Amino acid sequence: MPAPDLPDYAASLTQYHRAFGRELRRAVRAVPLPAGARVLDVPCGDGFYAAALARRLYPFGKVVAADLSDAYLGLARAEVGRWGRLATVEFARADAYALPFAADEFHAVWCARSLISLDRPVDALREMRRVVRPGGVVAVLEDDEYHRVVVNWPVGLELELQRAVAEASRERYGSRAGLSPARRVRRWLLEAGLRPGRRRTFSADRPAPFDGPTRAYLELHLKETREFVAKFLPADQLAALDRAVDPADAGSVFRRPDAELTCLTTLFLATKG
């Protein structure tokens, strides 16, 4: 269970970083940064990306890892401390809607998989635009729940799951697109006064048998998915889902020799004019 002051998804998010770290660090390397750049990571969460940025900027750059959660800042400090040679990393308690930094202070701002947790994403992006230098980059890494984790299970189950996710999203977020921020990032960037540029999608492919981190992440993800959609699935499809995710079932994704997992995430780059 996550700490009381961490969100319910904290454990799953950390395991996601462990399972797909190679591909996520590739996304960090795709952001154009000058030598010695000063970069803001907000909200920094568990510190995975702050550490990856600091590793890339070593030895002359600086990363400021900012989050409103003291618990997450503690995790971020611990994560950064586990890495080897890094550029300087500072930590700041900060509200994404009112960043405690001067205008034009950073060469780049990094925001990873956080817009869904922000009630006013455009306001947050406007703040990111304010603190980045003219010509600087705001880099947003986001995903789409309908295509984030793709498993090669029966098509009928996949279709029912997609429908159930849409209904559950509408109930919780007021929109069937509530869990799909990647579909709206470009519009939000434009509304924030940024100039959208290159977009790149990163694919993490894992065939069975899954390695330990991938299996641990998939178990958490599927457990969360079941809890989210259970009331919207017909009884027979809920039973099919339970069989597909039960490690004791010979037909589950954890025991099938032909099982495959694809995880997609998209990097959006925008500049301040």
NORWO-V203274 format. One record per pair of residues at least 24 apart in sequence whose C-alpha atoms are under 8 Angstrom apart, sorted by the first residue. I is the first residue (numbers start at 1). J is the second residue. D is the distance in whole Angstrom. If there is no record, write none. Layout:
i={I:I}
j={J:J}
d={D:D}
This chain:
i={5:5:6:6:6:12:12:12:14:15:15:15:16:16:17:18:18:19:19:19:20:20:23:23:23:24:25:25:27:27:28:28:29:31:31:32:33:33:34:35:35:36:36:36:37:37:37:37:37:38:38:38:38:38:38:38:39:39:39:39:39:39:39:40:40:40:40:40:40:40:41:41:41:41:41:42:42:42:42:42:42:42:43:43:43:43:43:43:44:44:44:44:44:45:45:45:45:46:46:46:46:46:46:47:47:47:47:47:47:47:48:48:48:49:50:50:50:51:51:51:51:54:54:54:54:55:55:55:56:56:57:57:58:58:58:58:59:59:59:59:60:60:61:61:62:62:62:62:63:63:63:63:64:64:64:64:65:65:65:65:66:66:66:66:67:67:67:67:67:68:68:68:68:69:96:96:97:97:97:98:98:99:101:102:103:103:103:103:104:104:104:104:104:105:105:105:106:106:106:106:107:107:107:107:108:108:108:108:108:108:109:109:109:110:110:110:110:111:111:111:111:112:112:112:113:113:113:113:114:115:115:116:116:116:121:122:122:122:122:123:125:125:125:126:126:129:129:129:129:132:133:134:134:134:135:135:135:136:136:137:137:137:137:138:138:138:138:139:139:139:139:140:140:140:141:141:141:141:142:142:142:142:142:142:143:143:143:143:143:143:144:144:144:144:144:144:145:145:146:147:147:148:148:148:148:149:149:149:149:150:150:150:151:151:151:151:151:152:152:152:153:153:153:157:157:157:160:160:161:161:164:164:164:164:165:165:167:168:168:168:182:185:186:189:193:194:194:194:194:195:195:195:195:196:196:196:196:197:197:197:197:198:198:198:199:199:199:199:200:200:200:201:201:201:201:202:202:202:202:203:203:203:203:204:204:204:205:205:205:205:206:206:206:207:207:207:207:208:208:208:208:208:208:209:209:209:209:210:215:219}
j={69:71:69:71:72:217:220:221:46:213:216:217:214:217:48:213:214:213:214:217:204:214:202:203:204:202:49:52:202:267:52:53:56:139:269:137:107:108:107:60:61:60:61:62:61:62:106:107:108:62:63:64:105:106:107:108:63:64:106:107:108:109:110:64:65:66:106:108:109:110:65:66:109:110:111:66:67:96:109:110:111:112:67:68:96:111:112:114:72:73:76:111:112:72:73:75:76:72:73:74:75:76:79:72:73:75:76:77:79:80:76:79:80:112:76:80:89:79:80:83:86:86:87:88:89:85:86:87:86:87:86:87:85:86:87:88:85:86:87:88:87:88:87:88:87:88:89:90:87:88:89:90:89:90:91:92:89:90:91:92:91:92:93:94:92:93:94:95:96:93:94:95:96:93:124:127:123:124:127:124:127:127:131:131:130:131:132:133:130:131:132:133:134:131:132:133:131:132:133:136:132:133:136:137:132:133:136:137:138:139:137:138:139:138:139:140:141:138:139:140:141:140:141:142:140:141:142:143:142:142:181:178:179:181:188:188:189:191:192:192:188:189:192:192:193:192:193:194:272:272:272:271:272:273:271:272:273:271:272:269:270:271:272:269:270:271:272:267:268:269:270:267:268:269:265:266:267:268:181:182:265:266:267:268:180:181:182:264:265:266:179:180:181:182:183:265:179:180:180:263:264:262:263:264:265:261:262:263:264:261:262:263:253:259:260:261:262:259:260:261:244:253:259:237:240:241:233:237:229:233:229:230:232:233:228:229:232:228:229:232:266:268:268:270:272:270:271:272:273:270:271:272:273:268:269:270:271:268:269:270:271:268:269:270:266:267:268:269:266:267:268:264:265:266:267:264:265:266:267:262:263:264:265:262:263:264:260:261:262:263:260:261:262:258:259:260:261:254:256:257:258:259:260:254:255:257:259:254:254:245}
d={8:6:8:6:7:6:6:7:7:7:7:5:8:6:7:6:8:5:5:7:7:8:7:7:6:8:8:6:7:7:7:7:7:7:8:8:7:7:8:7:7:5:4:7:5:6:8:6:8:5:6:8:8:5:5:7:5:6:6:6:5:6:7:5:6:7:7:6:5:6:5:6:6:5:6:5:6:7:7:6:5:8:5:7:7:6:8:7:8:8:7:8:8:5:7:8:7:5:7:8:5:5:7:8:8:7:4:7:6:7:7:7:8:8:8:7:8:7:5:7:7:5:5:7:7:7:5:6:8:8:7:6:7:5:4:8:8:6:5:8:6:8:5:7:6:5:6:8:7:6:5:6:6:5:6:7:7:6:5:6:6:5:6:6:7:5:5:7:8:5:5:5:8:7:5:7:6:5:6:8:7:7:7:6:5:4:7:8:6:5:5:4:7:5:6:6:6:5:6:8:6:6:5:7:6:8:5:5:6:7:6:5:6:6:5:6:8:8:6:5:6:6:4:6:8:6:5:7:8:8:7:8:7:6:7:5:7:7:6:7:8:7:6:5:7:7:8:7:6:7:7:8:5:6:6:5:6:6:6:7:6:5:7:6:5:6:8:7:6:5:6:6:5:7:7:6:4:6:7:5:6:5:7:8:7:7:5:7:5:6:7:4:6:5:7:8:6:5:7:8:7:8:5:5:7:7:6:5:7:6:5:6:8:7:6:5:7:6:6:7:8:7:8:6:7:7:7:7:7:7:5:8:5:6:7:6:7:7:6:7:7:8:8:7:8:6:6:5:7:5:5:6:7:7:6:4:7:7:5:5:7:6:6:8:7:6:5:6:6:5:7:7:6:4:6:6:5:6:8:7:6:5:7:6:5:7:7:6:5:7:6:5:6:7:6:4:6:8:7:6:6:5:6:8:8:7:8:8:8:8}
